[in-house]
Amino acid sequence: MKNKNKFQLNKIFGLDNLYLGNKKFKKVTILGLDIYFIAGEQVIPNYWEDDFREYFKNNNIALKTENLKNGLDDISCEYIDKFLEIEKYWNKYINPKITGWTKYDLELMKKYEDESFTPPFSNITKFNPFIFQNQYGLIDLPKESLEKINGKYIIDAGGLNGDTAVMLADMFPQSKVYVYEPLIENVKTINKIINEGNYQNKIIPIQKGLGNEYGEVEFEFCANRNSAKIVPLDKDYAGDNLGLIKIDTEGFETQIIEGAKELIKKHKPVLAIAIYHTPEDFFEMKDKIRELNPDYKFMIRRSEQIIASADLVLIAY
């Protein structure tokens, strides 16, 4: 994973201080959200800034934006507009009155402000409550789309600490969740959650990464590191009745889609794909999915609320 902008991504998870170059700034948690300040000013990080800047130089962004917005609802378009609006503030210290959150984000913060959230496995790992409250953005899917998922198999690509696997298992109680997670330490955490939460035969961790071809890659995330096999989902998944694929894999999203195109054509599962890691994914993922199945509808939502310039998810249904 690229880390060109000197942010230490591993520091986001569990530590109170973060560094940008040699400048130290403080993390403040508000309503379960981690927000970063230095001298009272908010910081809007984007860890892939250089890639986006290069893409902006080489493409007609107005045309790309118009194409991306085509067919999307107002909330989705608001996310696109805000992402582009705060682009000039990426990795800069800004006036506290300037916010990277959309009106819809602020409505959700207010909605969940008074809701209590009991961490389900606080003795094992820390979960972001927003993922559970807003169900990875899937909460806005039509009821009939949600009902079609329940009872079908679910793929969770990029399982991390098991948060989305637990959320999906609880959300779709008749489904099995296959969690592809390449880091051994994360798989150990997921297994602890399975045992403590009685998710045996419900959440199935697979210590592999997904891609468009077979291989082996060295992974490093949050100070954890190991090599892992890479497999295409079309070849590794042998089940039927596929209902949902969630993908959040730090920039490998396109390769995973390429390795799952036959499954997507055959089953038309709901897709929830992180699109903020690369400019190609942000502007072009919708067209790639539509080429596989022109019957998909789309929306953009937020998987969690930690960083305003991140966590945007394209949902195809």
C-alpha positions as YAML, in Angstrom:
chain: A
units: angstrom
residues:
- id: 1
  name: MET
  ca: [0.00, 0.00, 0.00]
- id: 2
  name: LYS
  ca: [1.27, 3.43, -0.92]
- id: 3
  name: ASN
  ca: [1.97, 5.97, 1.80]
- id: 4
  name: LYS
  ca: [3.49, 8.92, -0.01]
- id: 5
  name: ASN
  ca: [2.20, 11.70, 2.22]
- id: 6
  name: LYS
  ca: [4.04, 10.78, 5.43]
- id: 7
  name: PHE
  ca: [0.88, 9.94, 7.34]
- id: 8
  name: GLN
  ca: [1.39, 6.86, 9.47]
- id: 9
  name: LEU
  ca: [-1.81, 4.98, 8.66]
- id: 10
  name: ASN
  ca: [-1.26, 2.45, 11.41]
- id: 11
  name: LYS
  ca: [-1.49, 5.26, 13.96]
- id: 12
  name: ILE
  ca: [-5.16, 5.81, 13.14]
- id: 13
  name: PHE
  ca: [-6.08, 2.59, 14.84]
- id: 14
  name: GLY
  ca: [-5.76, 2.96, 18.57]
- id: 15
  name: LEU
  ca: [-3.14, 5.67, 19.20]
- id: 16
  name: ASP
  ca: [-3.79, 9.23, 20.30]
- id: 17
  name: ASN
  ca: [-1.15, 11.12, 18.35]
- id: 18
  name: LEU
  ca: [-0.35, 11.29, 14.67]
- id: 19
  name: TYR
  ca: [2.48, 12.87, 12.72]
- id: 20
  name: LEU
  ca: [2.57, 14.72, 9.41]
- id: 21
  name: GLY
  ca: [6.24, 15.15, 8.62]
- id: 22
  name: ASN
  ca: [7.69, 16.40, 11.90]
- id: 23
  name: LYS
  ca: [4.45, 18.02, 13.10]
- id: 24
  name: LYS
  ca: [2.46, 16.37, 15.79]
- id: 25
  name: PHE
  ca: [-1.30, 16.67, 15.92]
- id: 26
  name: LYS
  ca: [-3.92, 15.34, 18.25]
- id: 27
  name: LYS
  ca: [-6.74, 12.89, 17.75]
- id: 28
  name: VAL
  ca: [-10.11, 13.80, 19.24]
- id: 29
  name: THR
  ca: [-12.94, 11.26, 19.32]
- id: 30
  name: ILE
  ca: [-16.41, 12.77, 18.95]
- id: 31
  name: LEU
  ca: [-19.48, 10.52, 18.74]
- id: 32
  name: GLY
  ca: [-17.17, 7.65, 17.98]
- id: 33
  name: LEU
  ca: [-15.46, 9.59, 15.19]
- id: 34
  name: ASP
  ca: [-11.73, 10.23, 15.16]
- id: 35
  name: ILE
  ca: [-10.96, 13.81, 14.05]
- id: 36
  name: TYR
  ca: [-7.46, 15.29, 13.86]
- id: 37
  name: PHE
  ca: [-6.36, 18.78, 14.88]
- id: 38
  name: ILE
  ca: [-3.17, 20.81, 15.14]
- id: 39
  name: ALA
  ca: [-3.29, 24.20, 16.87]
- id: 40
  name: GLY
  ca: [-7.09, 23.99, 16.79]
- id: 41
  name: GLU
  ca: [-7.27, 23.44, 13.05]
- id: 42
  name: GLN
  ca: [-8.73, 20.35, 11.43]
- id: 43
  name: VAL
  ca: [-6.67, 18.20, 9.07]
- id: 44
  name: ILE
  ca: [-8.23, 16.54, 6.01]
- id: 45
  name: PRO
  ca: [-5.88, 13.71, 4.98]
- id: 46
  name: ASN
  ca: [-5.83, 11.90, 1.69]
- id: 47
  name: TYR
  ca: [-3.23, 9.14, 1.56]
- id: 48
  name: TRP
  ca: [-3.42, 8.82, -2.23]
- id: 49
  name: GLU
  ca: [-3.18, 12.52, -3.04]
- id: 50
  name: ASP
  ca: [-0.38, 12.23, -5.63]
- id: 51
  name: ASP
  ca: [-2.27, 9.64, -7.68]
- id: 52
  name: PHE
  ca: [-5.40, 11.78, -7.71]
- id: 53
  name: ARG
  ca: [-3.50, 14.94, -8.62]
- id: 54
  name: GLU
  ca: [-1.86, 13.15, -11.57]
- id: 55
  name: TYR
  ca: [-5.23, 11.82, -12.71]
- id: 56
  name: PHE
  ca: [-6.76, 15.29, -12.48]
- id: 57
  name: LYS
  ca: [-4.02, 16.67, -14.72]
- id: 58
  name: ASN
  ca: [-4.48, 14.01, -17.39]
- id: 59
  name: ASN
  ca: [-8.28, 13.79, -17.58]
- id: 60
  name: ASN
  ca: [-11.31, 15.97, -18.22]
- id: 61
  name: ILE
  ca: [-12.63, 15.88, -14.65]
- id: 62
  name: ALA
  ca: [-15.78, 17.83, -15.46]
- id: 63
  name: LEU
  ca: [-16.73, 15.20, -18.02]
- id: 64
  name: LYS
  ca: [-15.68, 12.36, -15.70]
- id: 65
  name: THR
  ca: [-17.78, 13.84, -12.91]
- id: 66
  name: GLU
  ca: [-20.83, 14.27, -15.13]
- id: 67
  name: ASN
  ca: [-20.58, 10.65, -16.22]
- id: 68
  name: LEU
  ca: [-20.15, 9.43, -12.64]
- id: 69
  name: LYS
  ca: [-23.19, 11.37, -11.43]
- id: 70
  name: ASN
  ca: [-25.40, 10.08, -14.23]
- id: 71
  name: GLY
  ca: [-28.21, 8.02, -12.71]
- id: 72
  name: LEU
  ca: [-27.15, 8.57, -9.09]
- id: 73
  name: ASP
  ca: [-29.36, 10.00, -6.35]
- id: 74
  name: ASP
  ca: [-28.85, 13.38, -4.71]
- id: 75
  name: ILE
  ca: [-26.99, 11.96, -1.71]
- id: 76
  name: SER
  ca: [-24.50, 10.23, -4.01]
- id: 77
  name: CYS
  ca: [-23.95, 13.42, -6.01]
- id: 78
  name: GLU
  ca: [-23.43, 15.33, -2.78]
- id: 79
  name: TYR
  ca: [-20.64, 12.92, -1.83]
- id: 80
  name: ILE
  ca: [-18.98, 13.42, -5.21]
- id: 81
  name: ASP
  ca: [-19.23, 17.22, -5.00]
- id: 82
  name: LYS
  ca: [-17.86, 17.33, -1.46]
- id: 83
  name: PHE
  ca: [-14.97, 14.99, -2.29]
- id: 84
  name: LEU
  ca: [-13.92, 17.30, -5.13]
- id: 85
  name: GLU
  ca: [-14.58, 20.45, -3.09]
- id: 86
  name: ILE
  ca: [-12.21, 19.47, -0.28]
- id: 87
  name: GLU
  ca: [-9.52, 18.30, -2.72]
- id: 88
  name: LYS
  ca: [-7.70, 21.62, -2.29]
- id: 89
  name: TYR
  ca: [-7.49, 20.98, 1.47]
- id: 90
  name: TRP
  ca: [-6.07, 17.47, 1.33]
- id: 91
  name: ASN
  ca: [-3.19, 17.09, 3.80]
- id: 92
  name: LYS
  ca: [-3.45, 20.73, 4.84]
- id: 93
  name: TYR
  ca: [-4.47, 22.44, 8.06]
- id: 94
  name: ILE
  ca: [-7.78, 24.19, 7.51]
- id: 95
  name: ASN
  ca: [-10.08, 26.61, 9.25]
- id: 96
  name: PRO
  ca: [-12.17, 24.67, 11.80]
- id: 97
  name: LYS
  ca: [-15.33, 26.11, 10.22]
- id: 98
  name: ILE
  ca: [-14.59, 24.24, 7.00]
- id: 99
  name: THR
  ca: [-15.86, 20.69, 7.14]
- id: 100
  name: GLY
  ca: [-15.32, 17.76, 4.84]
- id: 101
  name: TRP
  ca: [-18.63, 16.17, 5.81]
- id: 102
  name: THR
  ca: [-21.69, 16.33, 3.59]
- id: 103
  name: LYS
  ca: [-25.12, 17.41, 4.80]
- id: 104
  name: TYR
  ca: [-26.11, 13.75, 4.81]
- id: 105
  name: ASP
  ca: [-23.09, 12.88, 6.99]
- id: 106
  name: LEU
  ca: [-24.09, 15.56, 9.47]
- id: 107
  name: GLU
  ca: [-27.65, 14.25, 9.52]
- id: 108
  name: LEU
  ca: [-26.34, 10.77, 10.31]
- id: 109
  name: MET
  ca: [-24.09, 12.10, 13.08]
- id: 110
  name: LYS
  ca: [-27.09, 13.80, 14.65]
- id: 111
  name: LYS
  ca: [-29.24, 10.70, 14.14]
- id: 112
  name: TYR
  ca: [-26.76, 8.43, 15.93]
- id: 113
  name: GLU
  ca: [-25.71, 10.95, 18.57]
- id: 114
  name: ASP
  ca: [-28.22, 9.75, 21.13]
- id: 115
  name: GLU
  ca: [-28.04, 6.08, 20.17]
- id: 116
  name: SER
  ca: [-26.11, 3.88, 22.52]
- id: 117
  name: PHE
  ca: [-23.60, 1.47, 21.02]
- id: 118
  name: THR
  ca: [-22.24, -1.39, 23.06]
- id: 119
  name: PRO
  ca: [-18.99, -2.68, 21.55]
- id: 120
  name: PRO
  ca: [-19.64, -6.39, 21.01]
- id: 121
  name: PHE
  ca: [-16.06, -7.60, 21.50]
- id: 122
  name: SER
  ca: [-14.22, -4.79, 23.31]
- id: 123
  name: ASN
  ca: [-11.99, -7.36, 25.02]
- id: 124
  name: ILE
  ca: [-10.76, -8.49, 21.59]
- id: 125
  name: THR
  ca: [-10.74, -5.46, 19.29]
- id: 126
  name: LYS
  ca: [-12.23, -2.02, 18.74]
- id: 127
  name: PHE
  ca: [-15.09, -1.55, 16.29]
- id: 128
  name: ASN
  ca: [-16.28, 1.71, 14.75]
- id: 129
  name: PRO
  ca: [-19.94, 2.06, 15.81]
- id: 130
  name: PHE
  ca: [-20.89, 3.81, 12.56]
- id: 131
  name: ILE
  ca: [-20.32, 0.62, 10.56]
- id: 132
  name: PHE
  ca: [-22.96, -1.13, 12.64]
- id: 133
  name: GLN
  ca: [-25.36, 1.79, 12.87]
- id: 134
  name: ASN
  ca: [-25.28, 2.62, 9.18]
- id: 135
  name: GLN
  ca: [-24.63, -0.96, 8.02]
- id: 136
  name: TYR
  ca: [-21.79, 0.00, 5.67]
- id: 137
  name: GLY
  ca: [-24.17, 2.25, 3.72]
- id: 138
  name: LEU
  ca: [-26.35, -0.74, 2.86]
- id: 139
  name: ILE
  ca: [-29.06, 0.66, 5.12]
- id: 140
  name: ASP
  ca: [-30.23, 2.80, 2.19]
- id: 141
  name: LEU
  ca: [-30.78, -0.12, -0.16]
- id: 142
  name: PRO
  ca: [-34.38, -0.86, -1.19]
- id: 143
  name: LYS
  ca: [-36.01, -3.39, 1.11]
- id: 144
  name: GLU
  ca: [-36.43, -5.94, -1.65]
- id: 145
  name: SER
  ca: [-32.69, -5.82, -2.44]
- id: 146
  name: LEU
  ca: [-31.82, -6.50, 1.20]
- id: 147
  name: GLU
  ca: [-34.31, -9.35, 1.42]
- id: 148
  name: LYS
  ca: [-32.79, -11.03, -1.64]
- id: 149
  name: ILE
  ca: [-29.37, -11.17, 0.06]
- id: 150
  name: ASN
  ca: [-30.53, -12.98, 3.20]
- id: 151
  name: GLY
  ca: [-29.97, -16.70, 2.80]
- id: 152
  name: LYS
  ca: [-27.40, -16.30, 0.04]
- id: 153
  name: TYR
  ca: [-23.62, -16.44, 0.46]
- id: 154
  name: ILE
  ca: [-21.67, -13.27, 1.22]
- id: 155
  name: ILE
  ca: [-18.05, -12.46, 0.35]
- id: 156
  name: ASP
  ca: [-16.24, -10.02, 2.64]
- id: 157
  name: ALA
  ca: [-13.01, -9.07, 0.86]
- id: 158
  name: GLY
  ca: [-10.68, -7.27, 3.23]
- id: 159
  name: GLY
  ca: [-11.97, -8.54, 6.56]
- id: 160
  name: LEU
  ca: [-9.55, -6.54, 8.75]
- id: 161
  name: ASN
  ca: [-10.60, -7.07, 12.39]
- id: 162
  name: GLY
  ca: [-13.91, -8.76, 11.60]
- id: 163
  name: ASP
  ca: [-16.15, -5.71, 11.99]
- id: 164
  name: THR
  ca: [-17.93, -6.01, 8.65]
- id: 165
  name: ALA
  ca: [-18.14, -9.79, 8.95]
- id: 166
  name: VAL
  ca: [-19.99, -9.47, 12.26]
- id: 167
  name: MET
  ca: [-22.18, -6.68, 10.90]
- id: 168
  name: LEU
  ca: [-23.09, -8.71, 7.80]
- id: 169
  name: ALA
  ca: [-23.66, -11.92, 9.77]
- id: 170
  name: ASP
  ca: [-26.07, -10.10, 12.10]
- id: 171
  name: MET
  ca: [-27.71, -8.22, 9.26]
- id: 172
  name: PHE
  ca: [-28.31, -11.36, 7.19]
- id: 173
  name: PRO
  ca: [-28.84, -14.16, 9.75]
- id: 174
  name: GLN
  ca: [-29.59, -16.83, 7.14]
- id: 175
  name: SER
  ca: [-26.39, -16.20, 5.18]
- id: 176
  name: LYS
  ca: [-22.81, -17.41, 5.53]
- id: 177
  name: VAL
  ca: [-20.04, -14.83, 5.35]
- id: 178
  name: TYR
  ca: [-16.77, -15.87, 3.73]
- id: 179
  name: VAL
  ca: [-14.07, -13.47, 4.91]
- id: 180
  name: TYR
  ca: [-10.97, -13.12, 2.73]
- id: 181
  name: GLU
  ca: [-8.24, -11.55, 4.86]
- id: 182
  name: PRO
  ca: [-4.55, -11.96, 3.98]
- id: 183
  name: LEU
  ca: [-3.02, -10.88, 7.31]
- id: 184
  name: ILE
  ca: [-2.56, -13.68, 9.83]
- id: 185
  name: GLU
  ca: [-2.98, -11.45, 12.88]
- id: 186
  name: ASN
  ca: [-6.33, -10.22, 11.60]
- id: 187
  name: VAL
  ca: [-7.48, -13.79, 10.93]
- id: 188
  name: LYS
  ca: [-6.54, -14.68, 14.52]
- id: 189
  name: THR
  ca: [-8.72, -11.80, 15.74]
- id: 190
  name: ILE
  ca: [-11.62, -12.92, 13.56]
- id: 191
  name: ASN
  ca: [-11.32, -16.47, 14.92]
- id: 192
  name: LYS
  ca: [-11.47, -15.15, 18.49]
- id: 193
  name: ILE
  ca: [-14.65, -13.26, 17.61]
- id: 194
  name: ILE
  ca: [-16.15, -16.36, 15.99]
- id: 195
  name: ASN
  ca: [-15.52, -18.41, 19.11]
- id: 196
  name: GLU
  ca: [-16.71, -15.80, 21.59]
- id: 197
  name: GLY
  ca: [-19.74, -14.77, 19.53]
- id: 198
  name: ASN
  ca: [-20.79, -18.27, 18.48]
- id: 199
  name: TYR
  ca: [-20.39, -17.52, 14.79]
- id: 200
  name: GLN
  ca: [-19.13, -21.01, 13.96]
- id: 201
  name: ASN
  ca: [-20.35, -22.10, 10.49]
- id: 202
  name: LYS
  ca: [-21.64, -18.55, 10.08]
- id: 203
  name: ILE
  ca: [-18.42, -16.55, 9.56]
- id: 204
  name: ILE
  ca: [-15.73, -18.45, 7.66]
- id: 205
  name: PRO
  ca: [-12.30, -16.76, 7.57]
- id: 206
  name: ILE
  ca: [-10.02, -17.50, 4.61]
- id: 207
  name: GLN
  ca: [-6.39, -16.42, 4.95]
- id: 208
  name: LYS
  ca: [-5.96, -15.31, 1.35]
- id: 209
  name: GLY
  ca: [-6.06, -12.14, -0.68]
- id: 210
  name: LEU
  ca: [-8.20, -11.70, -3.78]
- id: 211
  name: GLY
  ca: [-7.04, -10.49, -7.19]
- id: 212
  name: ASN
  ca: [-7.33, -11.12, -10.92]
- id: 213
  name: GLU
  ca: [-4.79, -13.98, -11.06]
- id: 214
  name: TYR
  ca: [-2.97, -16.45, -8.84]
- id: 215
  name: GLY
  ca: [0.11, -15.20, -7.03]
- id: 216
  name: GLU
  ca: [1.68, -14.37, -3.71]
- id: 217
  name: VAL
  ca: [2.10, -10.89, -2.26]
- id: 218
  name: GLU
  ca: [3.69, -9.35, 0.84]
- id: 219
  name: PHE
  ca: [1.07, -7.49, 2.87]
- id: 220
  name: GLU
  ca: [1.64, -4.85, 5.52]
- id: 221
  name: PHE
  ca: [-1.07, -2.99, 7.42]
- id: 222
  name: CYS
  ca: [-1.17, -1.54, 10.94]
- id: 223
  name: ALA
  ca: [2.32, -2.90, 11.72]
- id: 224
  name: ASN
  ca: [1.24, -6.45, 10.79]
- id: 225
  name: ARG
  ca: [3.07, -8.12, 7.93]
- id: 226
  name: ASN
  ca: [3.13, -11.48, 6.16]
- id: 227
  name: SER
  ca: [2.98, -12.99, 2.69]
- id: 228
  name: ALA
  ca: [-0.28, -14.46, 1.45]
- id: 229
  name: LYS
  ca: [-1.69, -16.25, -1.55]
- id: 230
  name: ILE
  ca: [-3.69, -14.22, -4.06]
- id: 231
  name: VAL
  ca: [-6.56, -15.97, -5.82]
- id: 232
  name: PRO
  ca: [-9.25, -14.89, -8.29]
- id: 233
  name: LEU
  ca: [-12.70, -15.21, -6.78]
- id: 234
  name: ASP
  ca: [-14.06, -16.84, -9.94]
- id: 235
  name: LYS
  ca: [-11.67, -19.75, -9.34]
- id: 236
  name: ASP
  ca: [-11.73, -19.90, -5.53]
- id: 237
  name: TYR
  ca: [-15.46, -19.62, -4.87]
- id: 238
  name: ALA
  ca: [-17.35, -22.82, -5.61]
- id: 239
  name: GLY
  ca: [-20.71, -22.00, -4.07]
- id: 240
  name: ASP
  ca: [-23.95, -20.89, -5.64]
- id: 241
  name: ASN
  ca: [-26.54, -18.25, -4.73]
- id: 242
  name: LEU
  ca: [-24.04, -15.43, -4.22]
- id: 243
  name: GLY
  ca: [-25.87, -12.45, -2.70]
- id: 244
  name: LEU
  ca: [-23.28, -9.82, -1.77]
- id: 245
  name: ILE
  ca: [-19.62, -8.96, -2.33]
- id: 246
  name: LYS
  ca: [-18.09, -6.28, -0.12]
- id: 247
  name: ILE
  ca: [-14.59, -5.10, -1.12]
- id: 248
  name: ASP
  ca: [-12.32, -2.74, 0.84]
- id: 249
  name: THR
  ca: [-8.73, -3.74, 0.07]
- id: 250
  name: GLU
  ca: [-6.59, -0.58, -0.02]
- id: 251
  name: GLY
  ca: [-6.40, -0.22, -3.79]
- id: 252
  name: PHE
  ca: [-6.83, -3.81, -5.02]
- id: 253
  name: GLU
  ca: [-10.53, -3.34, -5.74]
- id: 254
  name: THR
  ca: [-10.29, -3.29, -9.55]
- id: 255
  name: GLN
  ca: [-8.18, -6.46, -9.65]
- id: 256
  name: ILE
  ca: [-10.71, -8.23, -7.43]
- id: 257
  name: ILE
  ca: [-13.59, -7.21, -9.67]
- id: 258
  name: GLU
  ca: [-11.66, -8.47, -12.70]
- id: 259
  name: GLY
  ca: [-11.14, -11.79, -10.92]
- id: 260
  name: ALA
  ca: [-14.85, -12.07, -10.06]
- id: 261
  name: LYS
  ca: [-16.44, -10.93, -13.31]
- id: 262
  name: GLU
  ca: [-17.98, -14.32, -14.16]
- id: 263
  name: LEU
  ca: [-19.63, -14.54, -10.73]
- id: 264
  name: ILE
  ca: [-20.92, -10.99, -11.10]
- id: 265
  name: LYS
  ca: [-22.35, -11.75, -14.54]
- id: 266
  name: LYS
  ca: [-23.97, -14.98, -13.33]
- id: 267
  name: HIS
  ca: [-25.38, -13.97, -9.94]
- id: 268
  name: LYS
  ca: [-25.64, -10.15, -10.08]
- id: 269
  name: PRO
  ca: [-24.82, -9.91, -6.36]
- id: 270
  name: VAL
  ca: [-25.11, -6.62, -4.54]
- id: 271
  name: LEU
  ca: [-21.66, -5.00, -4.60]
- id: 272
  name: ALA
  ca: [-20.25, -2.65, -1.96]
- id: 273
  name: ILE
  ca: [-16.87, -1.43, -3.20]
- id: 274
  name: ALA
  ca: [-14.52, 1.13, -1.64]
- id: 275
  name: ILE
  ca: [-13.75, 3.62, -4.42]
- id: 276
  name: TYR
  ca: [-11.58, 6.23, -2.68]
- id: 277
  name: HIS
  ca: [-8.20, 4.45, -2.87]
- id: 278
  name: THR
  ca: [-7.52, 5.22, -6.53]
- id: 279
  name: PRO
  ca: [-8.87, 7.87, -8.93]
- id: 280
  name: GLU
  ca: [-9.61, 5.16, -11.49]
- id: 281
  name: ASP
  ca: [-11.88, 3.39, -9.02]
- id: 282
  name: PHE
  ca: [-13.55, 6.66, -7.99]
- id: 283
  name: PHE
  ca: [-14.40, 7.80, -11.50]
- id: 284
  name: GLU
  ca: [-14.50, 4.54, -13.49]
- id: 285
  name: MET
  ca: [-15.66, 1.70, -11.24]
- id: 286
  name: LYS
  ca: [-19.33, 2.35, -11.97]
- id: 287
  name: ASP
  ca: [-18.75, 1.90, -15.71]
- id: 288
  name: LYS
  ca: [-16.72, -1.28, -15.14]
- id: 289
  name: ILE
  ca: [-19.57, -2.81, -13.16]
- id: 290
  name: ARG
  ca: [-22.17, -1.72, -15.69]
- id: 291
  name: GLU
  ca: [-20.18, -3.41, -18.46]
- id: 292
  name: LEU
  ca: [-20.48, -6.69, -16.55]
- id: 293
  name: ASN
  ca: [-24.21, -6.28, -16.02]
- id: 294
  name: PRO
  ca: [-26.11, -3.29, -17.45]
- id: 295
  name: ASP
  ca: [-29.06, -3.91, -15.10]
- id: 296
  name: TYR
  ca: [-27.21, -2.63, -12.02]
- id: 297
  name: LYS
  ca: [-28.38, 0.52, -10.24]
- id: 298
  name: PHE
  ca: [-25.90, 2.52, -8.17]
- id: 299
  name: MET
  ca: [-25.51, 4.73, -5.14]
- id: 300
  name: ILE
  ca: [-22.54, 6.14, -3.21]
- id: 301
  name: ARG
  ca: [-22.54, 6.01, 0.56]
- id: 302
  name: ARG
  ca: [-19.99, 6.07, 3.39]
- id: 303
  name: SER
  ca: [-18.81, 2.89, 5.08]
- id: 304
  name: GLU
  ca: [-17.71, 4.67, 8.26]
- id: 305
  name: GLN
  ca: [-17.02, 8.17, 9.51]
- id: 306
  name: ILE
  ca: [-13.37, 8.66, 10.38]
- id: 307
  name: ILE
  ca: [-11.87, 10.64, 7.51]
- id: 308
  name: ALA
  ca: [-13.98, 12.96, 5.36]
- id: 309
  name: SER
  ca: [-11.90, 12.31, 2.24]
- id: 310
  name: ALA
  ca: [-12.13, 8.53, 2.59]
- id: 311
  name: ASP
  ca: [-14.52, 5.64, 3.23]
- id: 312
  name: LEU
  ca: [-16.71, 6.25, 0.16]
- id: 313
  name: VAL
  ca: [-18.39, 3.10, -1.11]
- id: 314
  name: LEU
  ca: [-20.02, 2.44, -4.48]
- id: 315
  name: ILE
  ca: [-23.05, 0.22, -3.95]
- id: 316
  name: ALA
  ca: [-24.39, -1.63, -7.00]
- id: 317
  name: TYR
  ca: [-27.73, -3.44, -6.69]
...
